Amino acid sequence: MTETAASSSKGRPVRKSNAGIFARMALFVRQVIGELKKVVAPTRSELINYTVVVLVFVGIMMLIVTLLDLAFGTAVGWVFSGTGATNR
């Protein structure tokens, strides 16, 4: 954030070098409130869509990690003991 934007919240210029700790904290709180007013909550359908996308992605990643774990476990078993994971 530029110095001008940071110091001109609601028309109250606060210079960083001359401002006390409480003035800087008040400026920070005003900026946080200003940013929170810009937040837009998703609609119900968007929220459901995002949730489904995340769950599908996590499922795919679990499948990939499971297959890689099985492949590396079999390879390590074959290299170090001469048997694979299925030959126990």
DSSP file (Angstrom, degrees, kcal/mol; ACC not computed):
  #  RESIDUE AA STRUCTURE BP1 BP2  ACC     N-H-->O    O-->H-N    N-H-->O    O-->H-N    TCO  KAPPA ALPHA  PHI   PSI    X-CA   Y-CA   Z-CA
    1    1 A M              0   0    0      0, 0.0     2,-0.0     0, 0.0     0, 0.0   0.000 360.0 360.0 360.0 138.2    0.0    0.0    0.0
    2    2 A T     >  -     0   0    0      1,-0.1     4,-2.4     4,-0.0     5,-0.2  -0.305 360.0-114.6 -73.6 160.1    1.4    3.4   -0.9
    3    3 A E  H  > S+     0   0    0      1,-0.2     4,-1.8     2,-0.2    -1,-0.1   0.871 117.0  52.2 -60.8 -38.1    2.2    6.0    1.8
    4    4 A T  H  > S+     0   0    0      2,-0.2     4,-0.9     1,-0.2    -1,-0.2   0.930 111.7  44.5 -66.0 -45.5   -0.6    8.2    0.4
    5    5 A A  H  4 S+     0   0    0      1,-0.2     3,-0.3     2,-0.2    -2,-0.2   0.874 115.0  49.3 -67.2 -36.2   -3.2    5.5    0.6
    6    6 A A  H  < S+     0   0    0     -4,-2.4     3,-0.4     1,-0.2    -1,-0.2   0.825 115.1  43.0 -72.3 -30.5   -2.1    4.4    4.0
    7    7 A S  H  < S+     0   0    0     -4,-1.8     7,-0.9     1,-0.2    -1,-0.2   0.524 105.1  62.6 -95.5  -4.9   -2.2    7.9    5.5
    8    8 A S    ><  +     0   0    0     -4,-0.9     3,-1.2    -3,-0.3     2,-0.5  -0.058  61.6 149.7-114.0  35.2   -5.4    9.2    4.0
    9    9 A S  G >  S-     0   0    0     -3,-0.4     3,-1.5     3,-0.4    22,-0.1  -0.563  83.4 -14.8 -71.1 119.9   -8.0    6.8    5.5
   10   10 A K  G 3  S-     0   0    0     -2,-0.5    -1,-0.3     1,-0.3    -2,-0.0   0.789 123.0 -64.3  57.1  32.8  -11.2    8.7    5.9
   11   11 A G  G <  S+     0   0    0     -3,-1.2    -1,-0.3     1,-0.2    -2,-0.1   0.632 106.1 121.7  73.3  13.7   -9.5   12.1    5.3
   12   12 A R    <   -     0   0    0     -3,-1.5    -3,-0.4     2,-0.0     2,-0.2  -0.809  52.2-153.1-110.7  91.1   -7.4   11.9    8.5
   13   13 A P        -     0   0    0      0, 0.0     2,-0.5     0, 0.0    -5,-0.2  -0.429  12.9-173.5 -67.3 132.0   -3.8   12.1    7.4
   14   14 A V        -     0   0    0     -7,-0.9     2,-0.4    -2,-0.2    -5,-0.1  -0.986  15.7-143.0-127.3 120.0   -1.5   10.4    9.8
   15   15 A R     >  -     0   0    0     -2,-0.5     4,-1.8     1,-0.1     3,-0.2  -0.683   9.3-141.2 -84.9 134.9    2.3   10.7    9.3
   16   16 A K  T  4 S+     0   0    0     -2,-0.4    -1,-0.1     1,-0.2     8,-0.1   0.877  99.2  49.0 -63.5 -39.2    4.1    7.6   10.1
   17   17 A S  T  4 S+     0   0    0      1,-0.2    -1,-0.2    -3,-0.0    -2,-0.0   0.823 120.5  34.8 -73.7 -29.9    7.1    9.3   11.7
   18   18 A N  T  4 S+     0   0    0     -3,-0.2     2,-0.2     2,-0.1    -1,-0.2   0.548  94.8 102.7-100.5  -9.3    4.9   11.6   14.0
   19   19 A A     <  -     0   0    0     -4,-1.8    -5,-0.0     1,-0.1     2,-0.0  -0.527  65.8-132.3 -80.9 139.4    2.1    9.2   14.8
   20   20 A G     >  -     0   0    0     -2,-0.2     4,-2.0     1,-0.1     5,-0.2  -0.216  31.8 -96.0 -78.6 176.9    1.9    7.5   18.1
   21   21 A I  H  > S+     0   0    0      1,-0.2     4,-2.1     2,-0.2     5,-0.1   0.876 124.5  50.3 -64.7 -37.4    1.3    3.8   18.6
   22   22 A F  H  > S+     0   0    0      2,-0.2     4,-2.4     1,-0.2    -1,-0.2   0.862 108.4  52.1 -71.9 -34.3   -2.4    4.3   19.2
   23   23 A A  H  > S+     0   0    0      2,-0.2     4,-2.1     1,-0.2    -1,-0.2   0.895 111.5  47.3 -66.5 -39.1   -2.8    6.5   16.1
   24   24 A R  H  X S+     0   0    0     -4,-2.0     4,-2.3     2,-0.2    -2,-0.2   0.881 112.1  49.9 -68.9 -37.4   -1.2    3.8   14.0
   25   25 A M  H  X S+     0   0    0     -4,-2.1     4,-2.4     2,-0.2    -2,-0.2   0.905 110.7  49.7 -67.0 -39.6   -3.3    1.1   15.6
   26   26 A A  H  X S+     0   0    0     -4,-2.4     4,-2.4     2,-0.2    -2,-0.2   0.901 110.7  50.2 -64.6 -40.5   -6.5    3.1   14.9
   27   27 A L  H  X S+     0   0    0     -4,-2.1     4,-2.2     2,-0.2    -2,-0.2   0.912 110.4  50.3 -62.1 -42.7   -5.4    3.6   11.2
   28   28 A F  H  X S+     0   0    0     -4,-2.3     4,-2.4     2,-0.2    -2,-0.2   0.928 110.5  48.6 -61.2 -45.8   -4.8   -0.1   11.0
   29   29 A V  H  X S+     0   0    0     -4,-2.4     4,-2.5     1,-0.2    -2,-0.2   0.905 110.9  50.8 -63.1 -41.7   -8.2   -0.9   12.4
   30   30 A R  H  X S+     0   0    0     -4,-2.4     4,-2.2     1,-0.2    -1,-0.2   0.893 111.6  48.1 -62.9 -39.1   -9.9    1.6   10.0
   31   31 A Q  H  X S+     0   0    0     -4,-2.2     4,-2.1     2,-0.2    -2,-0.2   0.888 110.6  50.9 -69.0 -38.1   -8.1    0.0    7.0
   32   32 A V  H  X S+     0   0    0     -4,-2.4     4,-2.4     2,-0.2    -2,-0.2   0.927 111.4  47.6 -63.8 -44.5   -9.1   -3.5    8.1
   33   33 A I  H  X S+     0   0    0     -4,-2.5     4,-1.5     1,-0.2    -2,-0.2   0.903 110.8  52.5 -63.5 -40.6  -12.7   -2.5    8.4
   34   34 A G  H  < S+     0   0    0     -4,-2.2     4,-0.4     1,-0.2    -1,-0.2   0.884 111.5  45.9 -62.0 -39.1  -12.5   -0.8    5.0
   35   35 A E  H >< S+     0   0    0     -4,-2.1     3,-1.1     1,-0.2     4,-0.4   0.875 108.7  55.4 -71.3 -37.4  -11.2   -4.0    3.5
   36   36 A L  H >< S+     0   0    0     -4,-2.4     3,-0.9     1,-0.3    -1,-0.2   0.802  99.5  61.3 -67.1 -27.1  -13.7   -6.2    5.2
   37   37 A K  T 3< S+     0   0    0     -4,-1.5    -1,-0.3     1,-0.2    -2,-0.2   0.723  99.5  57.3 -69.0 -19.9  -16.5   -4.1    3.7
   38   38 A K  T <  S+     0   0    0     -3,-1.1    -1,-0.2    -4,-0.4    -2,-0.2   0.598  81.6 109.7 -84.5 -12.5  -15.2   -5.1    0.2
   39   39 A V    <   -     0   0    0     -3,-0.9     2,-0.5    -4,-0.4    -3,-0.0  -0.436  53.7-158.4 -71.2 134.6  -15.6   -8.9    0.9
   40   40 A V        -     0   0    0     -2,-0.2    -2,-0.1     0, 0.0    -1,-0.0  -0.967  11.5-138.0-115.7 122.4  -18.4  -10.6   -1.0
   41   41 A A        -     0   0    0     -2,-0.5     2,-0.0     1,-0.1     0, 0.0  -0.535  26.8-110.5 -77.1 142.6  -19.8  -13.9    0.4
   42   42 A P        -     0   0    0      0, 0.0    -1,-0.1     0, 0.0     2,-0.0  -0.358  31.7-111.4 -70.3 153.4  -20.5  -16.6   -2.1
   43   43 A T     >  -     0   0    0      1,-0.1     4,-2.6    -2,-0.0     5,-0.2  -0.269  33.8-100.6 -74.2 170.9  -24.0  -17.6   -2.9
   44   44 A R  H  > S+     0   0    0      1,-0.2     4,-2.3     2,-0.2     5,-0.2   0.906 123.5  48.5 -61.7 -42.5  -25.3  -21.1   -1.8
   45   45 A S  H  > S+     0   0    0      2,-0.2     4,-2.4     1,-0.2    -1,-0.2   0.893 111.9  49.1 -67.9 -37.9  -24.9  -22.6   -5.3
   46   46 A E  H  > S+     0   0    0      2,-0.2     4,-2.9     1,-0.2     5,-0.2   0.919 110.9  50.8 -64.6 -41.8  -21.4  -21.2   -5.6
   47   47 A L  H  X S+     0   0    0     -4,-2.6     4,-2.2     2,-0.2    -2,-0.2   0.905 111.5  46.9 -62.9 -42.1  -20.5  -22.6   -2.1
   48   48 A I  H  X S+     0   0    0     -4,-2.3     4,-2.4     2,-0.2    -1,-0.2   0.913 112.8  50.1 -64.5 -42.4  -21.8  -26.0   -3.1
   49   49 A N  H  X S+     0   0    0     -4,-2.4     4,-2.4     2,-0.2    -2,-0.2   0.930 111.5  47.4 -62.5 -46.1  -20.0  -25.9   -6.4
   50   50 A Y  H  X S+     0   0    0     -4,-2.9     4,-2.4     1,-0.2    -1,-0.2   0.896 111.6  51.7 -62.3 -40.0  -16.7  -25.0   -4.7
   51   51 A T  H  X S+     0   0    0     -4,-2.2     4,-2.5    -5,-0.2    -2,-0.2   0.918 110.2  47.9 -63.9 -43.5  -17.2  -27.7   -2.1
   52   52 A V  H  X S+     0   0    0     -4,-2.4     4,-2.5     2,-0.2     5,-0.2   0.915 111.1  51.3 -63.3 -42.8  -17.7  -30.4   -4.8
   53   53 A V  H  X S+     0   0    0     -4,-2.4     4,-2.3     1,-0.2    -2,-0.2   0.924 111.6  47.1 -60.9 -44.4  -14.7  -29.2   -6.7
   54   54 A V  H  X S+     0   0    0     -4,-2.4     4,-2.7     1,-0.2    -2,-0.2   0.924 112.4  49.1 -64.8 -44.1  -12.5  -29.4   -3.6
   55   55 A L  H  X S+     0   0    0     -4,-2.5     4,-2.2     2,-0.2    -2,-0.2   0.899 112.0  48.3 -64.3 -39.8  -13.8  -32.9   -2.6
   56   56 A V  H  X S+     0   0    0     -4,-2.5     4,-2.4     2,-0.2    -1,-0.2   0.920 112.4  49.4 -64.3 -43.3  -13.2  -34.2   -6.1
   57   57 A F  H  X S+     0   0    0     -4,-2.3     4,-2.5    -5,-0.2    -2,-0.2   0.925 111.1  48.8 -62.0 -44.8   -9.7  -32.8   -6.2
   58   58 A V  H  X S+     0   0    0     -4,-2.7     4,-2.4     1,-0.2    -1,-0.2   0.902 110.8  51.5 -63.1 -40.1   -8.9  -34.3   -2.8
   59   59 A G  H  X S+     0   0    0     -4,-2.2     4,-2.1     2,-0.2    -1,-0.2   0.917 110.5  47.9 -61.7 -43.7  -10.2  -37.7   -3.9
   60   60 A I  H  X S+     0   0    0     -4,-2.4     4,-2.4     1,-0.2    -2,-0.2   0.915 112.0  49.5 -63.7 -42.5   -8.1  -37.6   -7.1
   61   61 A M  H  X S+     0   0    0     -4,-2.5     4,-2.7     1,-0.2     5,-0.2   0.885 109.1  52.6 -65.6 -37.5   -5.0  -36.6   -5.1
   62   62 A M  H  X S+     0   0    0     -4,-2.4     4,-2.4     2,-0.2    -1,-0.2   0.908 109.7  49.4 -62.4 -41.0   -5.6  -39.4   -2.6
   63   63 A L  H  X S+     0   0    0     -4,-2.1     4,-2.5     2,-0.2    -2,-0.2   0.922 111.8  48.1 -63.6 -44.4   -5.8  -41.9   -5.5
   64   64 A I  H  X S+     0   0    0     -4,-2.4     4,-2.5     1,-0.2    -2,-0.2   0.938 113.6  46.5 -62.3 -47.2   -2.6  -40.6   -7.0
   65   65 A V  H  X S+     0   0    0     -4,-2.7     4,-2.6     1,-0.2    -1,-0.2   0.896 112.3  51.3 -64.3 -39.2   -0.7  -40.8   -3.7
   66   66 A T  H  X S+     0   0    0     -4,-2.4     4,-2.4    -5,-0.2    -1,-0.2   0.927 111.6  46.4 -62.6 -45.3   -2.1  -44.3   -3.0
   67   67 A L  H  X S+     0   0    0     -4,-2.5     4,-2.5     2,-0.2    -2,-0.2   0.905 113.7  48.4 -65.3 -41.1   -1.0  -45.6   -6.4
   68   68 A L  H  X S+     0   0    0     -4,-2.5     4,-3.0     2,-0.2     5,-0.3   0.905 111.1  51.1 -65.0 -40.0    2.5  -44.0   -6.0
   69   69 A D  H  X S+     0   0    0     -4,-2.6     4,-2.5     2,-0.2    -2,-0.2   0.917 111.9  46.7 -62.9 -43.3    2.8  -45.4   -2.5
   70   70 A L  H  X S+     0   0    0     -4,-2.4     4,-2.3     2,-0.2    -2,-0.2   0.918 114.2  47.9 -63.8 -43.2    1.9  -48.9   -3.7
   71   71 A A  H  X S+     0   0    0     -4,-2.5     4,-2.3     2,-0.2    -2,-0.2   0.936 115.5  43.1 -65.1 -46.5    4.3  -48.6   -6.7
   72   72 A F  H  X S+     0   0    0     -4,-3.0     4,-2.7     2,-0.2     5,-0.2   0.888 113.5  52.3 -69.1 -36.8    7.2  -47.3   -4.6
   73   73 A G  H  X S+     0   0    0     -4,-2.5     4,-2.3    -5,-0.3    -1,-0.2   0.914 111.6  46.6 -63.1 -41.6    6.5  -49.9   -1.8
   74   74 A T  H  X S+     0   0    0     -4,-2.3     4,-2.4    -5,-0.2    -2,-0.2   0.912 113.3  49.2 -65.0 -42.5    6.5  -52.7   -4.4
   75   75 A A  H  X S+     0   0    0     -4,-2.3     4,-2.6     2,-0.2    -2,-0.2   0.913 112.1  47.3 -64.6 -43.1    9.7  -51.4   -6.0
   76   76 A V  H  X S+     0   0    0     -4,-2.7     4,-2.6     2,-0.2     5,-0.4   0.919 113.0  49.4 -65.5 -42.5   11.5  -51.1   -2.6
   77   77 A G  H  X>S+     0   0    0     -4,-2.3     4,-1.8    -5,-0.2     6,-1.3   0.895 113.0  47.2 -62.3 -39.5   10.4  -54.6   -1.6
   78   78 A W  H  X5S+     0   0    0     -4,-2.4     4,-0.8     4,-0.2    -2,-0.2   0.912 115.7  44.4 -68.4 -42.7   11.6  -56.0   -4.9
   79   79 A V  H  <5S+     0   0    0     -4,-2.6    -2,-0.2    -5,-0.2    -3,-0.2   0.922 123.9  31.3 -69.5 -44.9   15.0  -54.2   -4.8
   80   80 A F  H  <5S+     0   0    0     -4,-2.6    -3,-0.2    -5,-0.2    -2,-0.2   0.737 135.4  19.2 -93.9 -23.5   15.9  -54.9   -1.2
   81   81 A S  H  <5S-     0   0    0     -4,-1.8    -3,-0.2    -5,-0.4    -2,-0.1   0.493  94.2-119.0-124.7  -5.6   14.2  -58.3   -0.4
   82   82 A G  S  <<S+     0   0    0     -4,-0.8     2,-0.3    -5,-0.6    -4,-0.2   0.481  85.1  92.0  81.4   0.8   13.7  -59.8   -3.8
   83   83 A T        -     0   0    0     -6,-1.3    -2,-0.3    -7,-0.1    -1,-0.2  -0.939  67.7-132.9-126.7 151.6    9.9  -59.9   -3.3
   84   84 A G    >   -     0   0    0     -2,-0.3     3,-0.9    -6,-0.1   -10,-0.1  -0.280  38.8 -92.5 -89.1-178.4    7.2  -57.4   -4.1
   85   85 A A  T 3  S+     0   0    0      1,-0.2     3,-0.4   -15,-0.2   -11,-0.1   0.760 125.6  54.1 -67.1 -24.9    4.4  -56.2   -1.8
   86   86 A T  T 3  S+     0   0    0      1,-0.2    -1,-0.2     2,-0.1     2,-0.1   0.597  96.2  68.1 -86.2 -10.5    2.1  -59.0   -3.1
   87   87 A N    <         0   0    0     -3,-0.9    -1,-0.2     1,-0.2    -2,-0.1  -0.214 360.0 360.0-102.3  42.4    4.6  -61.9   -2.4
   88   88 A R              0   0    0     -3,-0.4    -1,-0.2    -2,-0.1    -2,-0.1   0.487 360.0 360.0 -84.9 360.0    4.5  -61.7    1.4
